[in-house]
Amino acid sequence: MPSTPDAGPVAARPDPSAAGTRLGTRTVFSRCAATVNLIACLQDGMATGMTATSVCSLSLDPPSALICVHREARTRDAIVAAGTFVINVLSRGQEELANRFSRPGSDKAIPAELLNTHAGPDASYPVLNGVAGALMCRLANVVDFGSHSIMIGLVEQVIEGPADAEPLVYHDRRYVTTVADLDHLARRITDESLISALGW
Ligand SMILES: Cc1cc2nc3c(=O)[nH]c(=O)nc-3n(C[C@H](O)[C@H](O)[C@H](O)COP(=O)(O)O)c2cc1C
């Protein structure tokens, strides 16, 4: 069956078992493009972090956000102990960081040279250099559900990042660029084609 958006309904997953639903849910999640973040906090005075896409705006009243962290992730307990965390919105080009901080069991200490020491009210908020933006949060609530903890943060301070910042996006299990960027690229190619066609 064709899978283009204008080709009409697509077949439902044929396997209605619990395992089939789990697999199907995973597949549908992989269709959801998501911004990649590095969630960071202080652990025994050292900055530590993990890659996460389960990050969502919650409210502006009060400014708040939520992150979903696996209950067995070391970062979960580190955030609870610290009582604060930073949502570092990674920029396009920071794929290496995303890979490094998503490796299970690897050392998640953030080297000092990656940190923006001028950001934030104090050193308890590990903000990374070169990010598209950062939300410095105080942990307000933790709700455990299934394998994950939903962690709610009250935003205490922000780093807006450059106005033309491009976030790192994860889609179909790989890092991709944003649509806005493709539009930009298409415009540039059109401009360049026009320029060469007109002999400018
Ligand atoms: C693109 C991407 C997104 C991820 N998003 C999340 C997430 O939202 N929540 C989560 O718990 N783990 C997520 N992970 C997995 C964690 O980064 C990974 O389990 C990490 O090793 C946990 O580290 P820790 O146990 O040292 O805290 C993601 C991994 C990748 C590659």
The ligand as a Gaussian input file, in Angstrom:
#p B3LYP/6-31G(d) Opt

LIG

0 1
 C       17.768000      10.643000      20.573000
 C       17.642000      10.043000      21.955000
 C       16.644000      10.460000      22.811000
 C       16.511000       9.930000      24.096000
 N       15.510000      10.391000      24.908000
 C       15.382000       9.894000      26.164000
 C       14.357000      10.402000      27.019000
 O       13.596000      11.297000      26.677000
 N       14.277000       9.870000      28.269000
 C       15.124000       8.867000      28.705000
 O       14.985000       8.413000      29.856000
 N       16.099000       8.384000      27.910000
 C       16.252000       8.877000      26.646000
 N       17.256000       8.426000      25.840000
 C       18.179000       7.394000      26.355000
 C       19.211000       7.964000      27.333000
 O       19.948000       9.019000      26.740000
 C       20.175000       6.836000      27.737000
 O       19.446000       5.794000      28.326000
 C       21.280000       7.298000      28.678000
 O       22.350000       6.386000      28.565000
 C       20.864000       7.377000      30.160000
 O       22.028000       7.721000      30.879000
 P       22.202000       7.539000      32.448000
 O       21.686000       6.169000      32.843000
 O       23.672000       7.667000      32.637000
 O       21.418000       8.627000      33.113000
 C       17.404000       8.939000      24.540000
 C       18.428000       8.494000      23.675000
 C       18.549000       9.046000      22.397000
 C       19.645000       8.564000      21.477000

